[in-house]
Amino acid sequence: MKCENPIIRGFNPDPSICRVGEDFYLATSSFEYFPGIPVYHSRNLVDWELIGHGISRPSQLTLSTAIPNALGLYAPTLRYHEGRFYLLCTNVSTDDFATGNFLLWTDDIHGEWSDPIWLDTPGIDPSLFIDDDGKVYYNGTHEAIYIRELDLATGELGPRVDIWNGAGGRDPEGPHIYKQDGYYYLLISEGGTTYEHMITMARSRQLEGPYEVYEHNPVLTNRSLATDIRAVGHADLVQDQHDNWWAVCLGIRVLPIFPPRHVLGREVSLVPVTWEANKWPVFGENGSLATIIDAPLPAVREEKAARIDNFKALEWTYLFAKNDHLVRPTSDGSQLQLLGNASNLTSQSEMAWYGRRQEEFVFEARATFDIPELQLDQEFGLTIFLNARHHYEIAVKRTEAGNVVRVNKQIGPLSGVQAETLYTSQTITLQISGDTQNYYFAYGETPADLTELGSGEVSYLSTEVGGAFTGNFVALYASGNGQTCEYPVTVTEFNYQ
């Protein structure tokens, strides 16, 4: 059966996967966005539904110290053992108290996860391996790939044993261990998480090594290939109920320009794997990722449910932390109130910001607002947002002359208003649409009567320009630009397609 990569679209890097019966579960990184660690479900490995988050309560941990952008929650591992799901993850923070590796657990993956059990061990990219004798091991990255025996109940760790330094590429990381035919197979990522990204493997008869390095590494990479999906790496393996093996990995879809750039973030792709007894696994077509794959899926394709643009949908995220005093969905999720504080889009701090991932190059996002009495310099609007230094927005702002609707661009240290016009009505619809070349901005009293106000080049909001590890979001926001707003802005309708 044919299917198309990526299987999860928009910013969702570092996938980790496990199977329970006929159900597959997958978790990804979320960095500075809250709730953190998205968890997805599928029956066929292609059609995925977001069912929750590992970090969903501010009491679990705060991401307010995930500053500057692209700190926060890195590279989770999701595993199932004896009726319980486990997540391991790293919180990278400017606050030493809040940084480090931690363990979460739940008996109901559709419900809440535990508070973090903090693990006294360094590095990033934690993984979990359960051996045949029931012993559990922490598998991490810190100067080398290492293991430590782990007590899942207490978080206590045994002595550290370094087991591999990689196959020669830079930044060996993202380890996972699998036991097959009496061998311990160690899978890692190397080459950095950009265009030289790759997956390499080694194996040993003993968990602590020594490990035999596969002579034909890398086992999976799209480096040096002019493919639709590049920077392929950070993989995890799963065996389906029919004994077929699969890998999930990250990759980027590049804009059709030179040099290549990407704006959607690192996304999840699927790779069929052939793994014969006592041999090394073979990934995809000669160790590369194809955009179209044709392989026997573990279950039939599902008809996708219609998109529901409800403000309580799981796809919505906050920037840095949940702040119910600034972002207020109604009880039924049909409307949203945004109360601006002193922060704005360049502040790198908590603000009235509520966003969802850009999933395709070609899209349209539209929001309708009721305009309250605005204070001088108060603004609200719709932004296409990579980080605090790289974003475009169409917004309503109160000036000495009255309310104006304007298009603003922030590109690194440069900020400017591209266009603005006075606006006197009490309701407004703002729209951002995009293609592979530009983002386009429009406004009007109703969604049926929109006037284009400006545009901005997509490439200036790419990761290659703006840096870091995330992807673009479409977000609703409000700001007092140095003051707390007296009245909230009401969003009466939002549509993304």
C-alpha positions in Angstrom: 0.0 0.0 0.0 1.4 3.4 -1.0 1.7 6.3 1.4 3.4 9.6 1.5 6.0 11.0 3.8 6.0 12.9 6.1 3.4 11.0 8.1 3.2 13.7 10.8 3.4 17.2 9.3 4.7 20.4 10.8 7.2 20.8 13.6 7.5 17.3 15.3 11.2 16.3 15.6 12.9 13.4 17.3 10.2 10.7 17.1 10.1 7.7 19.4 7.6 4.9 19.0 6.2 1.8 20.7 3.5 -0.8 20.0 0.9 -2.2 22.4 -1.1 -4.9 20.6 -2.4 -3.4 17.4 -1.9 0.2 18.6 1.1 2.3 17.9 2.1 5.3 20.0 4.6 8.0 19.1 6.1 11.0 21.0 8.1 14.0 19.7 10.1 16.9 21.0 8.4 20.2 21.7 11.2 22.6 22.9 9.8 25.8 24.3 6.1 25.2 23.5 3.5 24.1 26.1 2.0 21.6 26.6 5.1 19.6 25.9 6.0 16.2 24.4 3.1 15.5 22.0 1.8 11.9 22.1 0.2 10.5 19.0 -1.8 7.2 18.2 -2.2 5.2 15.1 -3.4 1.7 14.0 -1.6 1.7 10.6 1.6 3.8 11.1 0.4 6.4 8.6 -2.7 8.1 10.0 -1.9 9.7 13.4 -4.1 11.4 16.0 -2.7 13.7 18.7 -4.1 12.2 22.0 -2.3 14.1 24.6 1.0 15.5 26.0 3.5 14.2 28.5 3.8 17.6 30.1 0.4 19.2 30.4 0.4 20.8 33.8 2.5 23.7 35.0 3.1 21.8 38.2 5.1 19.2 36.4 7.7 21.7 35.2 7.9 25.2 33.9 9.2 26.2 30.5 9.5 29.9 31.4 13.2 29.4 31.6 13.4 27.9 28.1 14.9 31.2 26.9 16.2 32.1 24.4 14.0 30.2 21.9 14.8 26.5 21.2 15.6 25.4 24.7 13.0 23.3 26.6 12.0 19.7 26.0 14.4 17.7 23.8 14.2 14.2 22.3 11.8 12.0 24.3 11.8 8.2 24.3 8.4 6.4 24.7 8.3 2.8 25.9 5.7 0.3 27.3 6.6 -2.2 30.1 4.4 -4.4 32.2 1.2 -2.4 31.7 2.7 1.1 32.1 3.9 3.7 29.6 7.1 5.5 30.3 8.6 8.7 28.8 12.1 9.9 29.3 13.1 13.4 28.2 15.6 16.2 28.7 14.6 19.7 29.8 17.3 22.1 28.6 17.0 25.4 30.6 18.9 28.5 31.7 17.8 27.5 35.2 20.1 24.9 36.6 17.4 23.7 39.0 15.0 23.0 36.2 17.4 21.4 33.7 18.2 17.8 33.3 16.8 14.4 32.4 13.5 13.1 33.8 11.1 10.1 33.7 7.3 10.2 33.4 4.8 7.4 33.6 1.1 6.7 33.1 -1.2 3.7 33.2 -3.6 5.5 30.8 -1.9 7.1 27.8 -5.1 9.0 27.0 -4.9 10.6 30.4 -2.5 12.6 32.6 1.2 11.7 33.1 3.0 11.6 36.4 5.1 14.4 37.9 8.7 14.1 36.7 11.1 11.8 38.5 14.4 13.7 38.0 17.4 11.5 37.1 20.9 12.4 38.4 22.7 11.8 35.1 24.2 14.2 32.5 23.6 14.7 28.9 20.6 14.6 26.5 18.5 12.2 24.4 17.7 9.6 27.1 16.4 6.2 26.1 15.1 3.2 27.9 16.0 -0.5 27.3 14.4 -3.5 29.0 16.5 -6.6 28.8 15.2 -10.2 28.7 15.9 -10.7 32.4 13.7 -7.7 33.3 16.5 -5.4 34.1 16.0 -1.8 32.9 18.7 0.4 31.6 19.0 4.2 31.0 20.8 4.8 27.6 22.1 8.4 27.2 24.4 10.8 25.5 27.2 12.7 27.3 30.6 12.8 25.6 29.9 9.1 24.7 26.9 6.8 24.4 26.5 5.2 27.8 24.2 3.0 29.8 23.2 2.8 33.5 20.9 0.4 35.2 17.7 2.2 36.2 15.1 1.7 38.9 11.8 2.8 37.3 10.1 3.3 40.6 12.7 5.6 42.3 14.9 6.9 39.5 18.0 5.5 41.1 20.8 4.8 38.7 23.7 2.3 38.7 27.3 2.9 37.6 27.8 4.5 34.2 29.3 2.4 31.4 30.4 4.1 28.1 29.7 1.7 25.2 30.3 3.6 21.9 31.6 6.9 20.5 29.9 6.5 17.2 31.1 5.7 13.7 33.1 8.9 13.1 30.5 11.5 12.5 30.1 14.6 14.7 27.5 14.8 17.5 26.8 11.1 18.2 23.4 11.2 20.0 19.9 9.8 20.1 20.7 6.3 21.1 18.3 3.3 21.2 19.1 -0.3 22.0 17.2 -3.3 20.6 17.8 -7.0 21.3 17.5 -9.3 18.3 18.8 -12.9 17.7 21.1 -12.7 20.7 22.7 -9.4 19.7 22.3 -6.0 21.3 21.9 -3.5 18.4 22.7 0.1 19.2 21.2 2.7 16.9 22.3 6.4 17.1 22.3 9.6 15.1 25.4 11.4 13.9 26.4 14.3 11.7 24.3 17.0 13.4 20.6 17.5 12.9 21.0 19.3 9.5 21.9 18.2 6.0 24.6 15.8 7.0 22.3 13.9 9.5 22.6 10.1 9.4 21.7 6.9 11.4 24.5 4.5 12.3 24.6 1.2 14.1 26.8 -1.2 16.1 26.1 -4.5 17.8 27.4 -6.7 20.6 26.7 -10.0 22.2 27.1 -8.3 25.6 25.1 -5.2 26.6 28.3 -3.5 27.9 30.2 -4.3 24.8 32.5 -4.3 23.0 30.4 -3.2 20.1 31.1 -4.2 16.5 30.6 -1.2 14.1 28.6 -1.9 11.0 31.0 -1.7 8.0 28.3 -0.2 5.7 27.3 2.7 8.0 25.3 4.9 7.7 22.2 2.6 7.6 19.9 5.6 6.8 20.7 9.0 5.4 19.6 11.4 2.6 22.8 13.4 2.7 24.1 14.4 -0.7 20.8 13.6 -2.3 18.5 16.2 -3.9 15.4 14.6 -2.5 12.2 16.2 -1.3 13.0 15.2 2.3 16.5 15.8 3.7 18.4 15.9 7.0 17.1 12.5 7.8 18.0 11.1 11.2 17.0 10.5 14.8 15.2 7.2 14.2 13.5 4.6 16.4 12.4 1.1 15.4 9.2 -0.8 16.0 8.0 -4.3 15.0 4.3 -4.5 14.0 2.0 -7.4 14.8 2.8 -9.1 11.5 6.5 -9.2 12.4 7.4 -6.4 9.9 9.9 -3.8 11.1 9.6 -0.1 10.6 11.6 3.0 11.5 10.3 6.5 12.2 12.7 9.3 11.8 12.8 13.1 11.4 13.4 14.9 8.1 12.8 18.3 6.6 10.9 19.3 3.5 12.9 22.0 1.7 11.6 25.0 -0.3 12.2 24.8 -4.1 15.0 27.4 -3.9 18.8 27.4 -3.8 20.4 27.1 -1.4 17.8 24.9 0.3 15.8 26.2 3.2 13.0 24.9 5.3 10.2 26.5 7.4 8.0 23.7 8.6 10.4 22.3 11.1 11.6 18.7 11.4 8.8 16.3 10.6 8.1 12.6 11.1 8.6 10.1 8.3 8.2 6.3 8.0 10.7 3.9 6.6 10.1 0.1 6.0 13.0 -2.0 7.4 14.0 -5.5 6.4 15.7 -7.4 9.3 16.8 -10.9 8.6 18.0 -13.2 11.3 21.6 -12.5 12.5 22.0 -9.8 10.0 22.0 -6.0 10.0 18.7 -4.2 9.3 18.2 -2.7 5.9 16.4 0.7 5.9 14.3 1.7 3.0 15.7 1.8 -0.5 19.5 1.3 -0.1 19.6 3.2 3.1 17.7 6.3 2.0 14.2 7.7 2.8 11.7 7.9 -0.1 8.8 10.4 -0.2 6.5 7.7 -1.5 6.7 4.3 0.1 4.9 1.1 -1.0 4.8 -1.5 1.7 2.3 -3.7 3.6 0.9 -1.5 6.4 -0.2 -3.2 9.6 -3.8 -2.0 9.2 -5.9 -0.3 6.5 -5.8 3.4 5.9 -8.4 5.5 7.7 -10.5 8.3 6.4 -9.3 11.5 8.0 -11.7 13.2 10.3 -12.7 16.8 9.3 -10.6 19.4 11.0 -12.4 21.1 13.9 -11.1 24.6 14.6 -12.0 24.6 18.3 -9.9 26.7 20.7 -9.7 23.7 23.2 -8.3 21.3 20.5 -5.0 19.6 21.5 -3.1 21.2 18.6 -3.1 24.6 20.3 0.0 25.6 22.2 1.3 28.3 24.5 4.7 29.9 24.2 6.9 28.9 27.2 4.0 28.3 29.7 0.3 27.9 30.1 -1.1 31.2 31.2 -4.9 31.1 31.7 -4.9 34.7 32.8 -3.8 35.8 29.4 -5.2 33.1 27.0 -8.8 32.2 27.8 -10.8 29.8 25.6 -14.5 29.7 26.4 -15.9 26.6 28.1 -17.1 25.1 24.8 -13.9 26.2 22.9 -15.9 28.2 20.4 -14.3 31.6 21.2 -11.0 32.9 22.7 -10.1 35.9 24.8 -6.5 37.3 24.7 -5.5 39.8 27.4 -2.2 41.5 26.4 0.5 42.1 29.0 3.7 44.1 28.8 5.4 41.5 26.7 5.4 41.5 22.9 6.5 39.1 20.2 10.2 40.1 20.6 10.2 39.8 24.4 11.1 36.1 24.8 8.8 35.9 27.8 5.2 34.7 28.7 2.6 36.6 26.7 -0.9 36.3 25.2 0.2 33.9 22.4 -1.8 30.9 21.2 -0.5 29.0 18.2 -0.7 25.9 16.0 1.9 24.4 13.7 2.2 25.3 10.0 1.8 21.9 8.3 2.1 22.7 4.6 3.8 25.3 2.5 0.5 26.2 0.9 -2.1 27.1 3.6 -4.6 29.7 4.7 -5.2 30.9 8.3 -8.0 33.3 9.1 -9.3 34.8 12.4 -12.1 37.2 13.2 -11.9 39.5 16.2 -14.2 41.8 18.1 -12.2 45.0 18.8 -12.5 46.4 22.3 -11.6 49.8 23.4 -7.8 49.8 22.9 -5.2 51.6 24.9 -2.4 53.6 23.2 0.1 51.1 21.7 -2.1 48.1 22.4 -2.2 45.6 19.6 -3.5 42.2 18.6 -3.3 40.1 15.5 -2.2 37.0 13.6 1.5 36.1 13.3 3.6 33.6 11.4 6.2 32.9 14.0 9.6 31.1 14.0 11.0 32.8 17.1 11.2 36.1 18.8 13.6 37.5 16.2 12.0 36.1 13.1 8.2 36.6 12.5 5.7 38.5 10.4 2.3 39.7 11.5 -0.8 41.4 10.5 -2.2 43.3 13.4 -4.5 46.0 14.7 -2.7 48.7 16.8 -3.9 51.8 18.6 -2.0 54.9 17.6 -2.5 58.6 18.2 -4.4 58.7 14.9 -6.7 55.9 15.9 -6.8 52.2 15.2 -4.6 51.0 12.3 -4.2 47.6 10.6 -0.6 47.0 9.7 1.8 44.4 8.4 5.0 44.2 10.5 8.2 42.2 9.8 10.9 41.2 12.3 14.0 39.7 10.6 16.8 39.4 13.1 17.6 42.9 14.5 15.6 44.6 11.7 12.0 45.5 12.3 9.7 47.6 10.2 6.1 48.3 9.2 5.5 47.3 5.5 2.1 48.9 5.2 -0.7 50.3 7.4 -4.1 51.9 7.1 -6.7 53.4 9.4 -9.5 51.0 10.5 -12.7 52.2 12.2 -15.0 49.1 12.3 -15.6 47.2 15.5 -14.9 43.7 14.0 -12.1 42.6 11.7 -11.0 39.5 9.9 -7.2 39.0 9.5 -5.7 36.4 7.2 -2.3 34.9 6.5 -1.8 32.6 3.6 1.3 31.1 2.2 3.0 29.3 -0.7 6.6 28.3 -1.4 7.6 31.9 -2.1 5.7 34.3 0.1 3.4 34.8 3.0 0.4 37.1 2.2 -1.5 39.3 4.6 -5.1 40.5 4.2 -7.9 42.1 6.2 -11.5 43.0 6.0 -14.8 43.5 8.0 -15.8 40.0 7.0 -14.1 36.8 5.7 -15.8 37.3 2.4 -14.5 40.8 1.8 -10.7 40.8 2.3 -8.1 43.2 1.0 -4.4 42.3 0.6 -2.1 44.6 2.6 1.3 43.1 2.1 3.5 40.1 1.7 6.8 38.7 3.0 9.4 36.2 1.7 9.1 32.8 3.2 12.8 32.2 3.2 13.5 34.9 5.8 11.5 32.8 8.3 13.4 29.6 7.6 15.5 27.8 10.1 18.6 28.4 8.0 18.1 32.2 8.5 16.5 32.2 12.0 18.4 29.3 13.5 17.5 26.8 16.2 15.5 23.6 16.0 11.8 24.4 15.8 9.4 25.3 12.9 6.9 28.0 12.0 3.6 28.5 13.9 0.5 30.4 13.0 -0.5 32.2 16.3 -3.0 34.6 17.7 -1.6 37.2 20.0 -2.2 40.3 22.0 0.2 42.8 23.6 0.2 46.0 25.6 3.7 46.8 24.4 5.0 47.7 27.8 1.7 47.9 29.8 -1.0 45.5 30.9 -4.1 45.8 28.8 -7.4 46.7 30.5 -9.7 44.9 28.1 -9.2 41.5 26.4 -9.6 40.9 22.7 -12.2 38.3 21.7 -11.5 35.9 18.8 -14.9 34.8 17.5 -13.7 32.5 14.7 -10.5 30.8 13.5 -10.0 28.6 10.5 -6.8 26.9 9.2 -6.7 25.0 6.0 
